[in-house]
Amino acid sequence: MKKKLLIAILFIAFFTLITNFIISNSDFGLKNSKIIWGVNGHTLTSNDYKAISLDDQFAALKKEKFTYYRIDVLTDSDGKITSGAEIFDEFIKRCKANNVKVLPNVYLSSIDYNDTPELSYSKGLKLGTGFAKLYGKYFPVIEISNESELKVAVKDNEGNFVRINNKLQYDQKKLKVILQFLKGANDGVKKVSPKIKTLICISGNNTNFLEIVKNNVKFDIVGTNWYDVNLYAMSEYKSVLKQIKEKIRKPIWVTELNYREGSTNVSASVQKIWLNNMLDNLSKSKLVDAVFIYQLFDENSNLNKPGVPAFEANFGIYRVKNNKVEKKF
């Protein structure tokens, strides 16, 4: 009996080793041309990215065949870009020349959780209207919320999120404020151009926030960010995707995807194995319409940035070493 058990364990270990070897040596990328293939970057906001020429950024995008670039966008209360504005026009010009579309993740810069819901709506409306008027012509989709549920979730005395039946619990006052801000931002974008799609993104399995938002905001696309260490994390993620599809009934974009903490505590090859396994599963899935890797480049400055976890430096599929861009895997 013990001998059979040992043989079974050795077989599983050998099979896992061979599988990982095949995955680690296979081409990196999405194997379904019907799904949008994108990547995250911080071209307008990060000093690490600003130090990398647009030539090098677009060379990497082209090499990996990315057709969409998700970038974070900082604005003032009127929706005018405040960070990276000096390179915005050239960036958009390069995107057009390289057939790369942009998904702007617009920060909710003017939200104040001490506001009344009515004032919050007017601020959101102002931001959404202003941004769409100034830049809407460049973007078929605008992301108006990224993981906002974490801003209004209740925490215990130790700083951990409070969950009941695995569902985040929310500060009801803050929840009303964020809902009205998002409603205003969405209405503002749609008022300028009904053709522009709006996207609202959640982290992990926080689908109950989407259910609340759906009843208040007429947005178009669900975004979902997923990080894990389990090689077979797709089984859990698939249940989350199914839940979103069944309850929200909107297209799903995987707006961030990577091995948790990137290559901080593991080799880049392990990071690649995890990503390739997830991408292989997502390629076969009929649940998602887009997948964005997080992110294009490592951000070395995050290693010593106050208040920022050091692992934020190591999510890139490329890195800069000795002033040269090189691929990690």
C-alpha positions as CSV (number, residue, x, y, z in Angstrom):
1,M,0.0,0.0,0.0
2,K,2.8,2.4,1.0
3,K,4.7,1.5,-2.2
4,K,1.7,2.3,-4.4
5,L,1.2,5.6,-2.5
6,L,4.9,6.5,-3.0
7,I,4.6,5.7,-6.7
8,A,1.5,7.9,-7.0
9,I,3.2,10.8,-5.3
10,L,6.3,10.4,-7.5
11,F,4.1,10.3,-10.6
12,I,2.2,13.5,-9.6
13,A,5.5,15.2,-8.9
14,F,7.0,14.1,-12.2
15,F,3.9,15.1,-14.1
16,T,3.9,18.6,-12.4
17,L,7.6,19.0,-13.2
18,I,7.1,18.1,-16.9
19,T,4.0,20.3,-17.1
20,N,5.8,23.3,-15.6
21,F,8.8,22.7,-17.9
22,I,6.5,22.8,-21.0
23,I,4.7,25.9,-19.8
24,S,7.9,27.7,-18.9
25,N,9.4,27.1,-22.3
26,S,6.3,27.9,-24.3
27,D,5.7,31.3,-25.9
28,F,4.3,33.9,-23.5
29,G,0.9,35.3,-24.6
30,L,-2.8,34.8,-25.2
31,K,-3.8,32.0,-27.6
32,N,-7.1,33.4,-28.6
33,S,-7.3,36.2,-31.2
34,K,-10.9,36.9,-30.3
35,I,-9.9,38.1,-26.9
36,I,-8.3,41.6,-26.5
37,W,-4.7,41.2,-25.5
38,G,-3.5,44.1,-23.4
39,V,-1.0,45.2,-20.8
40,N,-0.8,47.8,-18.0
41,G,1.7,50.6,-17.8
42,H,2.2,54.0,-16.1
43,T,3.5,56.1,-19.0
44,L,2.0,59.3,-17.8
45,T,2.4,59.0,-14.0
46,S,5.5,56.9,-13.1
47,N,9.1,58.2,-13.1
48,D,10.3,54.7,-14.0
49,Y,8.2,54.7,-17.1
50,K,9.1,58.3,-18.0
51,A,12.8,57.3,-17.9
52,I,12.0,54.7,-20.6
53,S,11.8,56.2,-24.1
54,L,8.5,55.9,-26.0
55,D,10.5,54.1,-28.6
56,D,11.4,51.3,-26.1
57,Q,7.9,51.2,-24.7
58,F,6.3,50.7,-28.1
59,A,9.0,48.2,-29.2
60,A,8.0,46.1,-26.2
61,L,4.3,46.5,-27.0
62,K,4.9,45.4,-30.6
63,K,7.1,42.5,-29.7
64,E,4.5,41.0,-27.3
65,K,1.7,41.9,-29.8
66,F,-0.3,43.9,-27.3
67,T,-3.2,45.7,-28.9
68,Y,-4.4,47.6,-25.8
69,Y,-2.5,49.6,-23.2
70,R,-4.2,50.4,-19.9
71,I,-2.7,53.4,-18.2
72,D,-3.5,55.3,-15.0
73,V,-4.6,59.0,-15.6
74,L,-4.4,61.7,-13.0
75,T,-6.6,64.7,-13.5
76,D,-7.9,67.8,-11.7
77,S,-11.5,68.2,-10.7
78,D,-12.4,69.4,-14.3
79,G,-11.0,66.2,-15.8
80,K,-7.9,67.8,-17.2
81,I,-4.7,65.6,-17.1
82,T,-2.2,66.8,-14.5
83,S,0.5,64.2,-14.7
84,G,2.4,63.5,-18.0
85,A,0.4,66.1,-19.9
86,E,3.6,67.2,-21.7
87,I,3.9,63.8,-23.4
88,F,0.2,62.9,-23.8
89,D,-0.1,64.1,-27.4
90,E,3.0,62.3,-28.5
91,F,1.9,59.2,-26.6
92,I,-1.5,59.2,-28.4
93,K,0.3,59.8,-31.7
94,R,2.5,56.7,-31.1
95,C,-0.5,54.6,-30.2
96,K,-2.3,55.5,-33.4
97,A,0.8,54.8,-35.5
98,N,1.2,51.4,-33.8
99,N,-2.5,50.4,-33.8
100,V,-2.6,50.3,-30.0
101,K,-5.8,51.4,-28.2
102,V,-5.6,52.9,-24.8
103,L,-7.8,52.2,-21.7
104,P,-7.5,55.1,-19.4
105,N,-7.9,54.3,-15.7
106,V,-9.1,57.7,-14.5
107,Y,-8.4,58.4,-10.9
108,L,-11.3,59.8,-8.8
109,S,-9.2,62.8,-7.8
110,S,-11.9,65.0,-6.5
111,I,-13.9,62.6,-4.4
112,D,-14.3,63.5,-0.7
113,Y,-16.0,61.0,1.5
114,N,-17.2,63.8,3.8
115,D,-19.4,65.2,1.0
116,T,-23.1,64.7,0.8
117,P,-24.2,62.2,-1.9
118,E,-25.6,65.1,-3.9
119,L,-22.4,67.0,-3.9
120,S,-20.5,63.9,-4.7
121,Y,-22.7,63.3,-7.8
122,S,-22.0,66.8,-9.0
123,K,-18.2,66.3,-8.6
124,G,-18.4,63.0,-10.5
125,L,-20.4,64.6,-13.2
126,K,-17.9,67.5,-13.6
127,L,-15.0,65.1,-13.8
128,G,-16.7,62.7,-16.3
129,T,-18.0,65.5,-18.5
130,G,-14.7,67.4,-18.5
131,F,-12.5,64.3,-19.2
132,A,-14.8,63.1,-22.0
133,K,-14.9,66.5,-23.7
134,L,-11.1,66.9,-23.6
135,Y,-10.0,63.3,-24.4
136,G,-13.1,61.2,-25.2
137,K,-12.2,61.1,-28.9
138,Y,-9.1,59.1,-28.1
139,F,-10.8,56.3,-26.1
140,P,-13.5,53.8,-27.0
141,V,-13.6,52.7,-23.3
142,I,-13.0,54.8,-20.2
143,E,-12.4,53.2,-16.8
144,I,-14.2,55.3,-14.1
145,S,-13.4,53.2,-11.1
146,N,-10.6,50.9,-10.1
147,E,-11.0,48.8,-6.9
148,S,-13.2,51.6,-5.3
149,E,-14.8,49.0,-3.1
150,L,-11.5,48.9,-1.0
151,K,-11.9,52.6,-0.3
152,V,-15.3,52.2,1.3
153,A,-14.9,48.7,2.9
154,V,-15.0,48.4,6.7
155,K,-11.8,47.4,8.5
156,D,-11.3,45.9,12.0
157,N,-9.0,47.3,14.7
158,E,-6.1,45.5,13.2
159,G,-6.6,47.0,9.7
160,N,-8.1,43.9,8.1
161,F,-11.1,44.0,5.9
162,V,-14.3,42.8,7.6
163,R,-16.1,40.0,5.7
164,I,-19.3,38.2,6.4
165,N,-19.9,35.0,4.4
166,N,-16.8,36.0,2.5
167,K,-18.4,39.3,1.4
168,L,-16.8,42.7,2.1
169,Q,-18.8,44.9,4.5
170,Y,-19.1,48.6,3.6
171,D,-19.2,51.9,5.4
172,Q,-22.7,52.9,4.4
173,K,-22.0,56.7,4.4
174,K,-18.9,56.3,2.2
175,L,-20.7,53.8,0.0
176,K,-23.5,56.4,-0.8
177,V,-20.8,58.9,-1.6
178,I,-18.8,56.7,-4.0
179,L,-22.0,55.4,-5.7
180,Q,-23.1,58.9,-6.5
181,F,-19.7,60.0,-7.6
182,L,-19.6,57.0,-10.0
183,K,-23.1,57.7,-11.2
184,G,-22.1,61.3,-11.9
185,A,-18.9,60.3,-13.7
186,N,-20.7,57.8,-15.8
187,D,-23.5,60.3,-16.7
188,G,-20.9,62.9,-17.6
189,V,-19.1,60.6,-20.0
190,K,-22.4,59.5,-21.6
191,K,-23.7,63.0,-21.9
192,V,-20.6,64.0,-24.0
193,S,-20.6,60.8,-26.0
194,P,-23.1,57.9,-25.6
195,K,-20.8,55.8,-27.8
196,I,-18.0,55.7,-25.2
197,K,-18.2,52.6,-23.0
198,T,-17.6,52.9,-19.3
199,L,-15.8,50.3,-17.2
200,I,-15.9,49.7,-13.4
201,C,-13.3,47.4,-11.9
202,I,-13.1,45.3,-8.8
203,S,-10.4,43.5,-6.9
204,G,-10.5,39.7,-6.5
205,N,-13.8,38.2,-5.5
206,N,-15.5,41.4,-4.3
207,T,-18.5,40.8,-6.6
208,N,-21.1,42.1,-4.1
209,F,-19.8,45.6,-4.8
210,L,-20.7,45.2,-8.4
211,E,-24.2,44.1,-7.6
212,I,-24.7,47.3,-5.6
213,V,-23.1,49.5,-8.3
214,K,-25.3,47.9,-11.0
215,N,-28.4,49.1,-9.2
216,N,-27.1,52.7,-9.2
217,V,-24.8,53.2,-12.3
218,K,-25.5,52.4,-15.9
219,F,-22.0,51.3,-16.8
220,D,-21.1,49.0,-19.6
221,I,-18.1,46.7,-18.8
222,V,-16.9,44.9,-15.7
223,G,-13.2,45.0,-14.9
224,T,-11.6,42.4,-12.6
225,N,-8.1,42.3,-11.1
226,W,-6.7,38.9,-10.1
227,Y,-3.4,38.0,-8.4
228,D,-2.6,34.6,-6.9
229,V,0.2,32.1,-6.2
230,N,-1.6,28.9,-6.7
231,L,-0.7,27.4,-10.1
232,Y,-4.2,26.2,-10.6
233,A,-5.9,29.4,-9.4
234,M,-8.1,29.4,-12.5
235,S,-10.6,27.1,-10.8
236,E,-11.3,29.7,-8.2
237,Y,-11.2,32.6,-10.6
238,K,-13.5,30.8,-13.0
239,S,-16.2,30.7,-10.3
240,V,-15.7,34.4,-9.7
241,L,-16.1,35.1,-13.5
242,K,-19.2,32.9,-13.7
243,Q,-20.7,34.7,-10.7
244,I,-20.1,38.1,-12.4
245,K,-21.5,36.9,-15.7
246,E,-24.7,35.4,-14.1
247,K,-25.4,38.3,-11.7
248,I,-24.1,41.4,-13.6
249,R,-24.7,40.3,-17.2
250,K,-22.1,42.6,-18.7
251,P,-18.9,41.9,-20.7
252,I,-15.9,41.1,-18.5
253,W,-12.4,42.4,-19.0
254,V,-9.5,41.0,-16.9
255,T,-7.9,44.4,-16.2
256,E,-5.0,43.2,-14.1
257,L,-3.4,39.7,-14.0
258,N,-0.2,38.5,-12.5
259,Y,1.5,36.2,-10.0
260,R,1.0,37.7,-6.5
261,E,4.0,39.9,-5.7
262,G,5.4,39.3,-9.2
263,S,9.1,38.1,-9.2
264,T,9.8,39.4,-5.7
265,N,10.2,36.1,-3.9
266,V,10.3,33.7,-6.9
267,S,12.2,33.6,-10.2
268,A,10.9,35.2,-13.3
269,S,10.4,31.8,-14.8
270,V,7.9,30.9,-12.0
271,Q,6.1,34.1,-12.7
272,K,5.9,33.1,-16.4
273,I,4.7,29.6,-15.5
274,W,1.8,31.0,-13.5
275,L,0.9,33.6,-16.1
276,N,1.1,31.1,-19.0
277,N,-1.2,28.6,-17.1
278,M,-3.8,31.3,-16.5
279,L,-3.5,32.7,-20.1
280,D,-4.0,29.2,-21.5
281,N,-7.1,28.7,-19.4
282,L,-8.5,32.2,-20.2
283,S,-7.8,31.6,-23.9
284,K,-10.2,28.7,-23.8
285,S,-12.8,30.6,-21.7
286,K,-15.9,32.1,-23.1
287,L,-16.3,34.3,-20.0
288,V,-13.9,37.1,-20.8
289,D,-13.5,39.6,-23.7
290,A,-10.1,41.1,-22.7
291,V,-7.0,40.2,-20.7
292,F,-4.5,42.8,-19.5
293,I,-1.2,41.7,-17.9
294,Y,0.1,43.8,-15.0
295,Q,2.5,45.2,-16.0
296,L,4.9,46.0,-18.9
297,F,7.9,47.2,-16.9
298,D,9.3,46.7,-13.4
299,E,9.2,49.9,-11.3
300,N,12.5,50.0,-9.4
301,S,11.6,53.2,-7.5
302,N,8.9,51.3,-5.6
303,L,11.6,49.4,-3.8
304,N,12.2,52.3,-1.4
305,K,9.0,54.4,-1.7
306,P,7.3,55.2,1.6
307,G,3.9,53.5,2.0
308,V,4.4,51.3,-1.1
309,P,5.0,47.6,-0.7
310,A,8.4,46.6,-2.2
311,F,6.8,43.9,-4.3
312,E,5.2,46.7,-6.4
313,A,8.6,47.0,-8.1
314,N,8.5,43.5,-9.6
315,F,5.4,42.9,-11.7
316,G,6.9,43.7,-15.1
317,I,7.5,41.4,-17.9
318,Y,10.4,43.7,-18.8
319,R,12.9,45.4,-16.6
320,V,15.6,48.1,-17.0
321,K,19.1,46.9,-16.2
322,N,22.2,49.0,-16.7
323,N,20.1,51.6,-18.5
324,K,18.9,48.9,-21.0
325,V,15.5,47.4,-21.4
326,E,15.5,43.6,-21.2
327,K,12.9,41.0,-21.1
328,K,12.5,39.0,-17.9
329,F,10.9,36.0,-19.5
